[in-house]
Amino acid sequence: MNTNLKYQDITEKIIGAAFEVHKFLGNGFQEVIYQRALAIEMRKAGLEFAVKMRRT
């Protein structure tokens, strides 16, 4: 099985950030709390992303 995937590096960073958030916060918070925490972890990992904007 070939483990040299095209986006392996970025995928590992994203999943790693999500695991860090889950390890720290656990379950039971509102979605916005997880979104903010994931944004912090993704910035720490050097990932660029856009935050979902709320429609009013």
URLINFEN-V821304 format. One record per helix or strand of 2 or more residues. SS is the DSSP state (H for helix, E for strand). FROM is the first residue (numbers start at 1). TO is the last residue. Records with the same first field share a line. If there is no record, write none. Layout:
BEGIN
SS=FROM-TO ; FROM-TO
END
This chain:
BEGIN
H=8-25 ; 31-44
END
